[in-house]
């Protein structure tokens, strides 16, 4: 045992909660069954509380994660003894080798992978899948999830309750699907991780543009998929490549005051070049099959930005071509808008404005602030500050994060100075 100050113990337990709670819950719940997910979560939570109480006095154990798992396992045994319906599991839980304090990364990764497939079951509502994945696998608290998605904690708690009830009623197992079911189930998991990363990369509201914790959790979970032989498939590597390449820009996306920086304004020396290398490696792995998914194309677009020295040397015609490919795979007005912005960089602002005006009336973009903001920027480049001001004012009326709103205010002031 190592003696540690209470503040150091608090920091260590917080670290273990963030990085190991989901693994321990997954291990316990996989054996207890999905209907007893709450019991597994309670056991792990009790173990963390016990650590906060005991370690400042008894010292931090040499293997704190193994200590936590042993305590959580014993707590689960205590809870089971009170539950007549589970007493049949008591003896096997007490001695089952998969529940020993063996916390090898591969074994824990398998448990987390099985838990991900349960949390992301296609029959669950989309919002419930995301919340359950963050809570159960990621170890996020209800308050953290609510803050990330600008929801009330009670609403998030209700999503979790409904999702868990549905899991019990449908008897959704905590398991890696059979090969014949894997494709459709994996698609749902990737969809949740994609949404999770995007919410972290560009929050739809609130005080922060970037939630690095959400990005990091999405990358961690995608890496588990990439390492497991059952899910080591090109689409997984393509999504992981996309995340890593996008995450490489996070250090430069905002300035010291937390304000948004456009791609042209970012200091590319601050991009994380190690993440770029990792992203490129996974993109190469993703190219090993014949299937091309939207993740492949989006990762290729991110790679085109990553290898460019600056905005001027970016291969914009190639990016426009990639957006054409993406539209063929995943038609979307948002993709159309992004293509129009790339077209403006390749062929000039007028070409971009014409492309945006063709989709301006799409109902899906009615509240999307980036459409009028993009028009404002392009009209400003064309030397028409009056039209730019009109569009920036319209953008201000639409929902966005606080940094994005401050950016719009600055652009509006610039256009008014004309």
Backbone torsions as a table, in degrees:
resi	resn	phi	psi	omega
1	UNK	NA	139.2	177.7
2	UNK	-111.5	124.6	178.8
3	UNK	-71.0	136.1	-178.9
4	UNK	-140.5	150.7	177.3
5	UNK	-67.8	150.6	179.5
6	UNK	-53.0	-38.0	-179.8
7	UNK	-65.9	-36.5	177.7
8	UNK	-68.9	-36.9	177.2
9	UNK	-63.7	-44.3	178.6
10	UNK	-56.9	-44.7	-178.6
11	UNK	-65.9	-40.1	-179.3
12	UNK	-66.8	-44.7	-179.8
13	UNK	-64.9	-38.7	176.4
14	UNK	-60.5	-42.8	178.3
15	UNK	-62.2	-45.4	-179.2
16	UNK	-66.9	-36.6	177.1
17	UNK	-60.3	-45.9	-177.0
18	UNK	-68.7	-39.6	-170.0
19	UNK	-103.4	-13.1	-175.1
20	UNK	-127.7	-17.8	-176.8
21	UNK	-59.4	-44.8	-179.9
22	UNK	-61.8	-37.4	178.6
23	UNK	-64.8	-43.9	-178.9
24	UNK	-68.6	-41.3	176.6
25	UNK	-60.7	-43.0	-179.4
26	UNK	-61.8	-42.3	-179.9
27	UNK	-62.9	-49.6	-178.6
28	UNK	-65.7	-46.6	-175.7
29	UNK	-66.8	-31.6	-179.2
30	UNK	-64.0	-33.3	178.3
31	UNK	-83.9	-41.6	-178.2
32	UNK	-69.3	-28.5	-176.3
33	UNK	104.2	152.0	-174.3
34	UNK	-64.2	-26.2	179.5
35	UNK	-66.5	-18.0	-178.9
36	UNK	-110.6	30.5	179.0
37	UNK	-59.8	-40.7	-180.0
38	UNK	-60.9	-38.3	179.7
39	UNK	-64.0	-43.6	178.7
40	UNK	-62.0	-42.4	179.1
41	UNK	-64.2	-40.3	179.7
42	UNK	-64.5	-40.8	-179.4
43	UNK	-63.4	-42.7	179.6
44	UNK	-68.7	-41.3	177.7
45	UNK	-60.7	-42.0	178.4
46	UNK	-63.2	-38.6	179.0
47	UNK	-63.3	-40.0	178.6
48	UNK	-66.3	-40.1	176.5
49	UNK	-63.7	-41.7	178.4
50	UNK	-60.2	-38.8	178.1
51	UNK	-63.4	-43.5	178.7
52	UNK	-60.8	-33.4	-178.8
53	UNK	-80.7	-38.8	-170.6
54	UNK	-91.0	-39.9	-170.6
55	UNK	-64.4	-34.7	178.2
56	UNK	-62.3	-23.8	-177.6
57	UNK	-103.2	-43.7	-176.9
58	UNK	-88.6	-14.5	-177.4
59	UNK	95.8	158.4	-179.9
60	UNK	-82.0	126.7	179.6
61	UNK	-63.0	158.5	-178.9
62	UNK	-62.5	-33.9	178.2
63	UNK	-120.8	80.1	-172.6
64	UNK	-60.7	-35.4	-179.1
65	UNK	-68.7	-40.8	177.2
66	UNK	-64.2	-38.6	177.7
67	UNK	-60.5	-46.2	-179.9
68	UNK	-61.1	-41.7	-177.6
69	UNK	-67.3	-38.8	178.1
70	UNK	-62.2	-44.1	179.6
71	UNK	-64.7	-41.9	178.8
72	UNK	-63.1	-39.6	179.5
73	UNK	-64.3	-44.7	179.0
74	UNK	-65.2	-37.1	177.3
75	UNK	-64.7	-39.9	176.6
76	UNK	-61.2	-39.6	177.1
77	UNK	-61.0	-43.1	178.4
78	UNK	-61.0	-43.5	-179.3
79	UNK	-66.1	-36.1	-179.6
80	UNK	-67.6	-37.3	-179.5
81	UNK	-59.8	-25.9	179.6
82	UNK	-86.5	-9.0	-174.6
83	UNK	-110.7	104.8	-176.2
84	UNK	-56.7	-38.7	-176.2
85	UNK	-64.4	-20.8	-176.1
86	UNK	-107.5	3.9	-175.0
87	UNK	-64.4	-24.0	177.6
88	UNK	-64.8	-21.3	179.6
89	UNK	-89.0	-7.1	-168.5
90	UNK	-60.4	-51.8	-176.0
91	UNK	-64.9	-42.8	-177.4
92	UNK	-69.8	-33.6	178.1
93	UNK	-67.5	-35.3	-177.4
94	UNK	-67.4	-27.5	-174.0
95	UNK	-122.7	-3.4	-173.4
96	UNK	-60.2	126.3	-174.7
97	UNK	-60.9	-30.3	-178.5
98	UNK	-72.1	-9.8	-179.6
99	UNK	-109.2	7.0	174.0
100	UNK	-67.0	167.7	-177.1
101	UNK	-75.5	38.2	174.5
102	UNK	-89.7	107.5	-174.6
103	UNK	-111.9	46.4	176.5
104	UNK	-62.9	142.3	-175.5
105	UNK	-60.5	-39.3	-177.3
106	UNK	-65.8	-43.4	180.0
107	UNK	-63.6	-44.9	179.2
108	UNK	-65.4	-36.3	177.9
109	UNK	-62.7	-39.1	177.2
110	UNK	-63.0	-41.8	179.2
111	UNK	-63.7	-44.0	179.5
112	UNK	-65.0	-37.2	178.9
113	UNK	-63.0	-45.6	177.9
114	UNK	-61.7	-40.1	179.4
115	UNK	-65.4	-39.6	177.8
116	UNK	-58.9	-42.7	-179.3
117	UNK	-64.9	-35.2	176.6
118	UNK	-69.0	-47.8	-177.8
119	UNK	-62.2	-30.6	-176.1
120	UNK	-102.8	24.2	-179.4
121	UNK	-58.6	133.8	-175.6
122	UNK	-59.3	-21.5	-178.7
123	UNK	-77.5	-14.9	179.4
124	UNK	-81.3	148.3	175.2
125	UNK	-59.4	147.0	-175.3
126	UNK	-56.8	-46.0	-178.9
127	UNK	-63.3	-35.1	178.1
128	UNK	-67.3	-38.0	177.9
129	UNK	-59.9	-46.1	-177.6
130	UNK	-64.4	-48.5	-178.3
131	UNK	-62.6	-42.8	-178.3
132	UNK	-67.0	-39.0	177.8
133	UNK	-63.1	-45.7	179.5
134	UNK	-63.9	-42.1	-176.7
135	UNK	-72.3	-48.1	-169.6
136	UNK	-86.8	-42.7	-177.9
137	UNK	-92.2	-38.4	-176.1
138	UNK	-87.5	-15.3	-179.5
139	UNK	74.3	18.5	178.1
140	UNK	-77.5	142.9	175.1
141	UNK	-78.9	162.6	179.6
142	UNK	-58.9	-42.0	179.4
143	UNK	-62.1	-40.2	179.2
144	UNK	-64.8	-42.8	179.9
145	UNK	-64.4	-42.8	179.2
146	UNK	-61.1	-43.0	179.9
147	UNK	-65.0	-38.0	-177.7
148	UNK	-66.4	-34.3	-174.9
149	UNK	-111.6	16.6	175.9
150	UNK	52.8	45.0	179.1
151	UNK	-120.3	162.6	175.6
152	UNK	-76.1	141.0	178.4
153	UNK	-53.9	-38.5	179.7
154	UNK	-62.5	-36.1	179.5
155	UNK	-66.7	-41.5	177.9
156	UNK	-65.1	-43.2	179.1
157	UNK	-59.2	-39.8	179.4
158	UNK	-67.8	-37.7	176.3
159	UNK	-59.9	-42.4	-179.4
160	UNK	-66.1	-42.5	179.3
161	UNK	-61.3	-46.0	-179.0
162	UNK	-64.6	-41.5	-179.8
163	UNK	-63.9	-43.7	-180.0
164	UNK	-66.6	-37.8	177.6
165	UNK	-63.4	-41.5	179.5
166	UNK	-64.7	-38.5	178.2
167	UNK	-61.6	-43.4	178.9
168	UNK	-65.1	-46.0	-176.3
169	UNK	-65.2	-38.1	-178.6
170	UNK	-90.6	-3.8	-179.6
171	UNK	53.3	48.0	177.4
172	UNK	-72.6	121.7	-174.0
173	UNK	-84.5	154.3	172.5
174	UNK	-90.2	94.1	-176.0
175	UNK	-158.9	157.0	172.6
176	UNK	-80.4	124.7	-174.7
177	UNK	-59.5	157.6	174.3
178	UNK	-65.7	156.3	-177.3
179	UNK	-53.0	-36.2	-177.5
180	UNK	-73.9	-17.4	177.3
181	UNK	-102.9	-7.0	-168.4
182	UNK	-65.5	-40.0	-173.1
183	UNK	-58.3	-53.2	-178.0
184	UNK	-67.1	-38.1	-179.6
185	UNK	-68.3	-39.5	179.2
186	UNK	-65.0	-36.6	179.1
187	UNK	-58.6	-39.4	178.7
188	UNK	-67.0	-40.9	178.5
189	UNK	-62.5	-46.1	-179.3
190	UNK	-63.8	-36.8	178.4
191	UNK	-61.6	-43.0	178.8
192	UNK	-65.8	-43.7	-179.2
193	UNK	-66.4	-36.6	177.4
194	UNK	-62.2	-46.9	178.7
195	UNK	-63.4	-41.7	-179.3
196	UNK	-60.8	-46.3	-179.9
197	UNK	-64.3	-44.6	-177.0
198	UNK	-63.3	-36.0	178.1
199	UNK	-66.3	-35.0	176.7
200	UNK	-73.2	-34.3	-175.7
201	UNK	-74.9	-34.8	179.7
202	UNK	-148.2	86.3	-177.8
203	UNK	-58.9	142.4	-176.6
204	UNK	-79.4	-6.1	178.5
205	UNK	-173.9	-176.1	178.3
206	UNK	92.7	-171.6	-173.4
207	UNK	-85.9	-18.4	-175.2
208	UNK	-117.1	137.4	175.7
209	UNK	-74.1	-37.5	-172.8
210	UNK	-117.7	134.3	169.8
211	UNK	-115.4	89.4	-175.0
212	UNK	-62.4	-27.3	-179.7
213	UNK	-65.9	-38.2	177.5
214	UNK	-68.0	-42.6	177.2
215	UNK	-60.0	-46.3	-178.4
216	UNK	-63.2	-39.7	179.1
217	UNK	-67.4	-41.1	177.8
218	UNK	-61.6	-41.6	178.5
219	UNK	-65.0	-43.2	-179.4
220	UNK	-60.6	-44.9	-178.6
221	UNK	-69.6	-37.6	176.7
222	UNK	-65.0	-35.0	178.3
223	UNK	-65.9	-35.0	175.3
224	UNK	-61.0	-43.4	177.5
225	UNK	-60.6	-43.0	-176.0
226	UNK	-67.9	-28.3	-177.1
227	UNK	-84.0	-21.5	-174.7
228	UNK	-85.7	130.3	-178.0
229	UNK	-56.5	-30.9	-177.6
230	UNK	-70.1	-27.7	-175.2
231	UNK	-121.3	15.5	178.1
232	UNK	-81.8	75.9	-176.1
233	UNK	-124.6	160.7	-175.2
234	UNK	-55.7	-39.5	-177.7
235	UNK	-62.6	-36.1	178.3
236	UNK	-64.8	-46.4	179.4
237	UNK	-64.4	-36.3	178.9
238	UNK	-64.6	-44.1	178.5
239	UNK	-65.0	-42.5	178.9
240	UNK	-63.7	-39.0	176.2
241	UNK	-60.4	-45.8	178.8
242	UNK	-57.9	-47.2	-178.8
243	UNK	-62.0	-46.4	-177.4
244	UNK	-64.3	-43.4	-179.5
245	UNK	-65.8	-40.7	177.5
246	UNK	-68.1	-42.1	-178.9
247	UNK	-64.9	-24.6	179.7
248	UNK	-61.3	-22.6	-177.7
249	UNK	-90.0	-9.5	-173.1
250	UNK	-54.3	-41.2	-178.7
251	UNK	-62.1	-19.5	-175.1
252	UNK	-111.1	3.0	-174.3
253	UNK	-76.4	-23.4	177.9
254	UNK	-131.1	155.8	177.9
255	UNK	-86.7	-173.8	-175.8
256	UNK	-63.1	-24.6	178.2
257	UNK	-88.5	3.1	-179.9
258	UNK	83.1	13.1	-179.2
259	UNK	-89.5	147.3	-177.7
260	UNK	-62.8	136.3	172.5
261	UNK	-115.9	127.9	175.3
262	UNK	-66.3	161.7	179.8
263	UNK	-55.8	-38.7	-179.3
264	UNK	-68.9	-20.2	-177.6
265	UNK	-95.8	-10.5	-174.1
266	UNK	-74.9	142.6	174.1
267	UNK	-82.6	103.7	-174.2
268	UNK	-68.5	-14.4	174.0
269	UNK	-67.2	-21.5	179.3
270	UNK	-86.9	-8.1	175.1
271	UNK	-63.8	146.1	-178.3
272	UNK	-83.1	100.4	-173.4
273	UNK	-74.0	-22.3	174.1
274	UNK	-66.4	-40.6	176.7
275	UNK	-65.7	-34.8	177.7
276	UNK	-62.5	-44.4	179.1
277	UNK	-61.3	-45.8	179.1
278	UNK	-62.1	-41.7	178.9
279	UNK	-61.5	-43.6	178.6
280	UNK	-63.0	-37.8	178.1
281	UNK	-62.8	-44.2	180.0
282	UNK	-70.5	-32.6	176.4
283	UNK	-63.6	-38.0	176.7
284	UNK	-65.8	-41.2	176.5
285	UNK	-62.9	-37.9	-179.8
286	UNK	-66.4	-20.6	-178.7
287	UNK	-85.7	4.6	-174.1
288	UNK	-74.7	-20.0	-179.5
289	UNK	-104.3	-178.6	-179.1
290	UNK	-91.2	-18.3	-177.7
291	UNK	-76.0	136.8	174.3
292	UNK	-117.6	118.3	-179.3
293	UNK	-105.9	166.8	173.2
294	UNK	-56.6	-30.7	178.2
295	UNK	-62.7	-38.2	177.9
296	UNK	-60.5	-46.2	-175.5
297	UNK	-69.9	-42.9	178.7
298	UNK	-63.6	-37.2	177.3
299	UNK	-66.0	-37.3	178.0
300	UNK	-65.2	-37.6	176.5
301	UNK	-64.6	-44.3	178.3
302	UNK	-62.6	-36.9	179.2
303	UNK	-66.4	-37.8	178.7
304	UNK	-61.2	-37.5	175.5
305	UNK	-71.1	-39.2	-174.2
306	UNK	-65.1	-32.6	-175.5
307	UNK	-89.9	-8.4	-178.2
308	UNK	-80.6	140.1	179.5
309	UNK	-69.6	-35.4	-179.4
310	UNK	-159.3	179.8	-177.6
311	UNK	-62.6	-38.2	-176.5
312	UNK	-65.1	-34.5	-177.1
313	UNK	-91.0	3.3	177.6
314	UNK	-68.6	138.9	-178.9
315	UNK	-81.9	77.6	-175.6
316	UNK	-64.3	-40.0	176.3
317	UNK	-57.9	-38.3	178.1
318	UNK	-65.3	-39.6	179.4
319	UNK	-65.8	-39.8	175.9
320	UNK	-59.7	-43.4	178.4
321	UNK	-60.6	-41.5	179.1
322	UNK	-64.7	-38.4	176.5
323	UNK	-64.6	-34.3	174.3
324	UNK	-61.1	-42.8	177.1
325	UNK	-62.9	-41.5	-179.3
326	UNK	-64.5	-40.6	177.9
327	UNK	-63.2	-33.8	177.8
328	UNK	-66.9	-33.8	-179.2
329	UNK	-86.2	-36.7	-173.9
330	UNK	-142.6	78.5	179.4
331	UNK	-58.4	130.8	-177.5
332	UNK	-162.0	137.6	176.9
333	UNK	-64.4	-28.8	177.2
334	UNK	-68.0	-41.1	176.1
335	UNK	-64.2	-39.3	176.2
336	UNK	-58.5	-42.2	179.7
337	UNK	-64.6	-45.2	179.0
338	UNK	-62.8	-37.4	176.9
339	UNK	-64.1	-40.3	-179.7
340	UNK	-62.9	-38.2	178.2
341	UNK	-65.9	-41.9	177.0
342	UNK	-65.2	-37.6	178.3
343	UNK	-63.1	-37.2	177.3
344	UNK	-62.7	-37.0	178.3
345	UNK	-70.7	-31.6	-178.1
346	UNK	-83.2	-41.9	-170.7
347	UNK	-119.3	1.8	178.0
348	UNK	107.1	157.6	-176.3
349	UNK	-57.0	-37.2	-177.7
350	UNK	-61.6	-39.7	178.8
351	UNK	-64.1	-39.9	178.6
352	UNK	-66.4	-42.4	179.1
353	UNK	-61.1	-44.7	-179.9
354	UNK	-61.0	-39.9	-179.5
355	UNK	-68.5	-38.8	179.6
356	UNK	-69.0	-40.3	-178.2
357	UNK	-63.3	-25.3	178.3
358	UNK	-70.9	-22.2	-178.3
359	UNK	-114.0	4.0	-172.3
360	UNK	-59.7	-32.6	-176.0
361	UNK	-87.6	2.0	-178.4
362	UNK	-63.8	125.4	-178.1
363	UNK	-58.0	-29.5	-178.6
364	UNK	-66.7	-18.5	-178.9
365	UNK	-105.1	8.7	-172.9
366	UNK	-61.6	-32.0	-179.2
367	UNK	-115.0	15.8	-176.1
368	UNK	-90.2	110.4	-171.7
369	UNK	-65.2	-25.4	-175.1
370	UNK	-66.6	-25.2	-179.6
371	UNK	-65.8	-56.9	177.6
372	UNK	-65.9	-30.2	178.4
373	UNK	-65.0	-40.0	178.1
374	UNK	-65.5	-42.3	177.6
375	UNK	-62.9	-40.6	177.4
376	UNK	-58.3	-45.8	-179.8
377	UNK	-64.9	-39.3	-178.3
378	UNK	-72.1	-38.6	176.6
379	UNK	-66.3	-33.4	177.0
380	UNK	-65.1	-40.0	177.5
381	UNK	-64.8	-31.7	179.3
382	UNK	-80.6	-1.8	177.5
383	UNK	82.7	27.9	179.0
384	UNK	-120.0	80.6	-176.2
385	UNK	-66.2	-24.7	-179.7
386	UNK	-65.9	-49.3	177.4
387	UNK	-66.0	-36.6	178.1
388	UNK	-60.7	-44.9	-179.9
389	UNK	-61.0	-42.3	179.8
390	UNK	-58.0	-46.8	-176.4
391	UNK	-72.0	-37.3	177.2
392	UNK	-64.7	-37.2	176.8
393	UNK	-64.8	-39.4	176.6
394	UNK	-64.8	-40.4	179.9
395	UNK	-61.2	-35.9	-179.7
396	UNK	-63.2	-23.0	-178.3
397	UNK	-81.4	-7.1	-174.1
398	UNK	-103.1	155.5	-175.5
399	UNK	-67.2	136.2	176.4
400	UNK	-164.6	174.3	179.4
401	UNK	-78.1	166.0	-180.0
402	UNK	-60.4	-44.8	177.0
403	UNK	-61.0	-38.2	178.6
404	UNK	-66.5	-37.0	178.4
405	UNK	-66.1	-40.2	177.7
406	UNK	-64.5	-36.9	176.3
407	UNK	-61.2	-44.7	179.3
408	UNK	-61.7	-39.5	178.1
409	UNK	-61.1	-42.1	179.4
410	UNK	-65.6	-42.8	179.8
411	UNK	-66.6	-37.3	178.4
412	UNK	-64.7	-42.6	178.1
413	UNK	-62.1	-38.5	179.6
414	UNK	-65.2	-42.5	-179.0
415	UNK	-69.9	-33.8	178.9
416	UNK	-66.5	-32.4	177.5
417	UNK	-71.5	-23.4	174.7
418	UNK	41.7	NA	NA
